Amino acid sequence: MTLRIACIGEPLAEISHYGETFGVGFAGDTLNTAIYCAREAKGHDIDVQYVCAIGHDALSEGALNLMRREGLGTNYVTRDPARQIGIYAIQNDIHGERSFHYWRDSSAARQMFSTDASPHLKSIKSADLVYLSGITLAILSQDARDRLWRALAEQRASGLKVAFDSNYRPNLWETPEIASREIARFWKITDIALPTHEDETALFGDAERRAILDRILATGPKTGALKCGQDGPIQIPHSAETSSYKAAETVIDTTGAGDSFNGAYLAAIASGKPERTALALAHDLARRVVGHKGAILPQNPIRPAQRMGSVIGLRPEDLDEYVKLHANVWPGVLARLKASHFTNYSIYLKEPECLMFGYFEYTGDDFDTDNAAIANDPITQDWWKVCGPMQVPLEIRNQGEWWAEMREVFHMD
């Protein structure tokens, strides 16, 4: 039976600064979470719907296309001919922290839940799990927040689970008092709590993590995690068993960390994984996300090439034949090299010493396996039978090497 997850929020066009140029992408806290949830839920009977309102403009079309490419359901995406999606510009400091400049007053998403006939209410009735955030609440009118709260509360009585992240952006709220009041109210109807330490401290003044946990748990039984950045998550409810989490090796952009954590966590829980496993998977994804510029990791990230060099001698009497052979390498040999992710393969000859330098770039993720596939290839083995006797391995080389491997000491892109 399909488990249905509805993520409610606002998609945004993201303007990024690259040197003297600008690029446009798409993001938004709940959209990021929905995308990561859908990615992590692949292979499971889980349907992730994104619930929002957009316009008919080119940026709205771009956001809609992204949702569909990422496998999100768009049954509850409405179109407003008089409005469009919001826009924001970002700038990163040297620590990977972002500053934001928003243009979202005319965002179509601000009209969600504005009447009892709002089509977005249907998403709640058809869902098993609804996810929303403090930003979702901040862009809505008070009347719309009330309507959303009632719909969630009523549906919980029929088994709906509500997941909530208090994600606090002060500039989006009328006043800090309204923000804290509304977020406290939504904690009362939350089943899966996904707060961040900094947001809760800013909203309610709790400096201690245990105080945050106690306050949230006082509103009713919950599962989830208090996100504490590099320190990793604290399980909700607090467990006597402690876990240690690795910090990110590289921090370039921290904005998508919490969103990606939420998406991976929800996908893990929805697919039946234990709480501790869900926490570990979510933290691991967030670690990878902060090492990348932008909130959403590329679907198929380009792997940096691993550059490799080696050296071997050549028998002078075979020089002409060896050069002739390599002017027309057997197609099967080349095909095997490409299949094993070897690229830019080059061999240089130093005369009159008859010393050869070989260079290639490896773009795969399992060199030992790919290299073994080359060694076990019958065509390549026949090629080596022809070329091998012409070569003179260096006396000083590591055990098992034919070409003596070299260490890179300089490279310029």
C-alpha positions in Angstrom: 0.0 0.0 0.0 1.4 3.4 -1.0 2.4 5.7 1.8 1.5 9.3 0.8 3.6 12.2 2.0 2.5 15.8 1.3 5.1 18.6 1.7 3.5 22.1 2.0 5.4 25.2 1.2 6.7 27.8 -1.3 9.1 27.2 -4.2 11.5 30.0 -4.9 13.7 31.1 -7.8 17.2 31.3 -6.5 19.6 33.8 -8.0 23.2 32.9 -7.3 26.3 35.0 -7.9 29.2 33.3 -9.8 32.1 35.8 -10.2 30.7 38.5 -12.5 27.7 36.4 -13.7 24.5 35.2 -12.1 22.7 31.9 -12.4 19.1 30.9 -11.7 18.0 27.8 -9.8 15.1 26.7 -7.7 14.8 26.0 -4.0 12.8 26.6 -0.9 13.0 24.9 2.4 10.1 22.5 2.0 10.8 22.0 -1.7 14.4 20.9 -0.8 13.0 18.5 1.8 10.5 17.1 -0.6 13.2 16.5 -3.3 15.5 14.8 -0.9 12.7 12.7 0.5 11.7 11.6 -2.9 15.3 10.7 -3.8 15.9 8.7 -0.6 12.5 7.0 -0.9 13.2 5.5 -4.4 12.5 1.8 -4.5 9.9 2.1 -1.8 6.1 2.4 -2.2 6.1 6.1 -1.2 4.5 8.9 -3.0 5.9 12.4 -2.3 3.6 15.2 -3.3 4.6 18.9 -3.3 1.7 21.2 -2.3 2.1 24.8 -3.4 0.8 27.6 -5.6 2.7 29.0 -8.6 2.1 31.4 -11.5 2.2 31.0 -15.3 5.5 32.8 -15.7 8.7 31.2 -17.0 10.2 30.8 -13.5 7.1 29.1 -12.3 7.4 26.7 -15.3 11.0 26.1 -14.4 10.1 25.2 -10.8 7.3 22.9 -11.9 9.7 21.1 -14.3 12.2 20.6 -11.5 9.5 19.0 -9.3 8.6 16.6 -12.1 12.2 15.7 -12.9 12.8 14.9 -9.2 9.8 12.6 -9.2 7.5 14.8 -7.0 3.8 14.5 -7.4 2.2 17.8 -8.5 -1.5 16.9 -8.0 -1.8 19.8 -5.5 0.2 22.4 -7.4 -2.2 25.2 -8.4 -1.6 28.0 -10.9 -2.5 31.7 -10.2 -2.6 33.9 -13.4 -2.2 37.1 -11.3 0.9 36.0 -9.3 4.2 34.2 -9.7 6.8 32.4 -7.5 9.0 34.3 -5.1 12.6 35.2 -5.9 15.6 35.5 -3.7 19.3 36.3 -4.2 22.0 34.7 -2.1 25.5 35.5 -1.1 27.9 33.2 0.8 30.6 34.3 3.3 33.9 32.5 3.8 32.3 30.1 6.4 29.6 28.9 4.0 26.9 31.0 5.6 24.4 32.7 3.4 22.7 36.1 3.4 19.4 36.5 1.6 17.5 39.2 -0.3 13.9 38.3 -1.0 11.2 39.4 -3.5 8.2 37.3 -2.5 5.4 39.7 -1.6 3.5 38.7 -4.8 4.2 35.0 -4.4 1.3 32.8 -5.4 2.0 30.6 -2.4 0.9 33.4 0.0 -2.7 32.7 -1.1 -2.8 29.1 0.0 -5.5 28.1 2.4 -7.1 31.5 2.0 -10.7 30.0 1.9 -12.5 26.9 3.0 -12.6 25.9 -0.7 -8.8 26.0 -1.0 -7.7 23.0 -3.2 -4.6 22.6 -1.0 -6.8 21.4 1.9 -7.5 18.2 -0.2 -3.8 17.3 0.1 -4.2 17.0 3.8 -7.2 14.7 3.6 -5.4 12.3 1.1 -2.1 12.2 2.9 -0.7 9.8 5.5 2.0 12.2 6.5 2.1 16.0 6.1 5.4 18.0 6.4 5.5 21.8 6.8 7.8 24.4 8.3 7.9 27.7 10.1 8.5 29.3 6.8 5.3 27.7 5.5 3.4 29.4 8.3 5.2 32.7 7.9 4.1 33.4 4.4 0.4 32.7 5.2 -2.2 35.1 6.5 -3.4 34.5 10.1 -6.7 33.3 8.7 -4.9 30.8 6.5 -2.8 29.6 9.4 -5.9 29.0 11.4 -7.5 27.1 8.6 -4.4 25.0 8.1 -4.1 24.2 11.8 -7.7 23.1 12.0 -7.4 20.9 8.9 -4.3 19.2 10.3 -5.8 18.8 13.8 -9.0 17.2 12.5 -7.2 14.8 10.2 -4.8 13.7 12.9 -7.9 12.2 14.6 -8.1 9.9 11.6 -4.5 8.8 11.7 -2.6 11.6 9.9 0.9 12.2 11.1 2.3 15.7 11.1 6.0 16.5 10.7 7.1 20.1 11.5 10.4 22.1 11.5 10.1 25.5 13.2 12.6 26.9 10.6 12.6 30.5 11.7 13.2 33.5 9.4 12.4 36.7 11.5 12.0 38.9 8.4 9.0 36.8 7.2 7.0 37.3 10.3 4.8 40.2 11.4 6.5 40.2 14.9 8.6 37.8 16.9 5.7 37.4 19.3 3.4 36.2 16.6 6.1 33.8 15.3 6.7 32.2 18.7 2.9 32.0 19.4 2.2 30.3 16.0 5.1 27.9 16.1 4.2 26.9 19.7 0.7 26.3 18.6 1.8 24.0 15.7 4.1 22.0 18.0 0.9 20.9 19.8 -0.3 19.1 16.7 3.1 17.7 15.7 4.0 14.0 15.7 7.5 14.2 14.1 9.5 17.1 15.5 12.5 18.3 13.4 13.6 21.6 15.1 17.0 23.2 14.9 18.7 24.3 18.1 19.5 27.8 16.8 15.9 28.4 15.7 14.3 27.3 18.9 16.8 29.4 20.9 15.9 32.5 18.8 12.2 31.9 19.2 11.9 30.8 22.8 15.2 31.7 24.5 16.2 28.2 25.5 19.9 28.0 25.5 20.2 24.4 26.7 19.4 21.6 24.3 17.7 19.6 27.0 15.4 22.5 27.8 14.3 22.7 24.1 13.6 19.0 24.2 11.6 19.2 27.4 9.5 22.1 26.1 8.6 20.5 22.8 7.8 17.1 24.5 5.6 18.9 26.9 3.2 19.7 24.0 2.6 16.0 23.5 4.3 12.7 22.6 6.7 13.0 19.6 9.5 11.4 17.7 12.1 13.1 15.6 15.4 15.0 16.2 16.8 18.2 17.5 19.3 19.2 14.8 22.6 20.5 16.3 24.7 21.2 13.2 28.1 19.6 13.2 27.5 17.9 16.5 24.7 15.8 14.9 21.1 15.2 15.9 19.7 14.4 19.4 16.9 11.9 19.2 13.4 12.8 20.3 12.4 11.6 22.8 15.9 11.8 24.3 17.5 8.3 24.4 20.0 7.1 27.0 21.9 5.6 24.2 24.3 8.1 22.7 25.6 8.3 19.1 28.6 10.1 17.7 28.4 11.8 14.3 31.2 12.8 12.0 31.4 16.5 11.1 31.5 17.5 7.5 35.0 17.5 6.0 34.3 20.6 3.9 31.7 23.3 4.5 30.9 25.4 1.5 27.1 26.1 1.9 25.1 25.3 5.1 21.7 26.4 3.9 20.4 23.0 2.7 21.7 21.1 5.7 18.5 21.0 7.7 16.2 20.5 4.7 18.2 17.5 3.5 18.3 16.1 7.0 14.5 16.3 7.2 14.0 14.7 3.7 16.3 11.8 4.4 14.9 11.3 7.9 11.3 11.2 6.7 12.1 8.8 3.9 13.9 6.5 6.2 11.0 6.5 8.7 8.4 6.1 6.0 10.3 3.1 4.6 10.4 1.4 8.0 13.9 2.0 9.1 14.7 2.2 12.9 15.0 5.7 14.5 18.8 5.5 15.0 19.3 4.4 11.4 17.2 7.2 10.2 19.2 9.7 12.2 22.5 8.4 10.9 21.3 8.4 7.2 19.9 11.9 7.6 23.1 13.3 9.2 25.3 11.7 6.5 23.2 13.3 3.7 23.4 16.7 5.4 27.2 16.3 5.7 27.4 15.9 2.0 25.1 18.7 1.2 27.1 21.3 3.1 30.1 20.5 1.0 28.3 21.6 -2.2 27.2 25.1 -3.3 23.5 25.3 -3.4 20.7 23.6 -1.4 20.2 20.7 -3.8 22.9 18.3 -4.8 23.1 17.4 -8.5 21.3 14.2 -9.4 24.5 12.8 -11.0 27.4 14.8 -9.6 30.5 15.0 -11.8 33.3 13.1 -10.1 36.6 14.8 -10.0 39.1 12.9 -12.2 41.9 11.0 -10.3 45.1 11.7 -12.2 47.6 8.9 -12.5 51.1 8.8 -14.0 53.6 5.9 -14.4 56.9 5.2 -16.1 58.5 2.2 -17.9 61.4 1.6 -20.3 61.2 0.4 -24.0 63.6 -1.8 -25.9 65.3 0.4 -28.5 65.0 -2.3 -31.1 61.2 -2.4 -30.7 60.7 1.4 -30.7 59.4 1.7 -34.3 57.0 -1.3 -33.9 55.7 0.0 -30.5 55.0 3.4 -31.9 53.3 1.9 -34.9 51.0 -0.3 -32.7 50.0 2.7 -30.6 49.1 4.7 -33.7 46.2 2.2 -34.2 45.3 0.7 -30.8 42.9 -2.2 -31.0 39.3 -1.0 -30.7 38.6 -3.7 -28.0 41.4 -2.4 -25.8 40.1 1.2 -26.0 36.5 0.1 -25.3 37.6 -1.7 -22.2 39.5 1.3 -20.9 36.5 3.6 -21.5 34.2 1.1 -19.8 36.5 1.2 -16.8 36.4 5.0 -16.6 39.9 5.6 -17.9 40.1 8.8 -19.9 42.6 11.1 -21.5 45.1 8.2 -21.7 48.4 9.4 -23.1 51.9 7.9 -23.5 55.0 10.1 -24.0 58.4 8.8 -25.2 61.8 10.3 -24.2 64.5 9.6 -26.8 67.2 8.4 -27.0 66.8 6.9 -23.5 63.6 5.0 -24.6 61.8 6.0 -21.4 58.0 6.2 -21.6 55.7 8.2 -19.3 52.1 7.1 -19.2 49.2 9.4 -18.0 45.5 8.8 -17.6 42.6 10.2 -15.6 40.2 7.9 -13.7 36.6 9.1 -13.3 35.0 6.1 -11.6 34.4 5.3 -7.9 36.0 1.9 -7.6 39.5 1.9 -9.1 40.5 -1.6 -7.9 37.4 -3.2 -9.5 37.7 -1.3 -12.7 41.4 -2.0 -13.0 40.8 -5.7 -12.4 38.2 -5.7 -15.2 40.9 -4.5 -17.6 43.3 -7.1 -16.4 40.7 -9.9 -16.9 39.7 -8.7 -20.3 40.8 -11.3 -23.0 41.4 -8.7 -25.7 43.5 -6.6 -23.4 45.5 -9.7 -22.3 46.3 -10.4 -26.0 47.4 -6.8 -26.4 49.7 -7.1 -23.4 51.2 -10.3 -24.9 52.2 -8.2 -27.9 53.4 -5.0 -26.1 54.7 -6.5 -22.9 57.9 -8.1 -24.4 58.8 -4.7 -25.9 58.8 -3.0 -22.5 61.5 -2.8 -19.8 60.1 -2.3 -16.3 62.2 -0.3 -14.0 64.2 -2.3 -11.5 63.1 0.1 -8.7 59.3 -0.3 -8.6 56.8 -1.5 -6.1 55.9 -5.2 -5.9 53.2 -6.1 -8.3 53.7 -3.1 -10.6 54.7 -3.4 -14.3 54.6 0.3 -15.0 56.2 2.1 -12.0 53.6 4.4 -10.5 54.4 8.0 -9.8 53.4 10.5 -7.2 51.8 13.8 -8.4 53.6 16.9 -6.8 52.0 19.7 -8.9 48.9 20.3 -10.9 47.4 23.5 -12.4 43.8 23.6 -13.6 
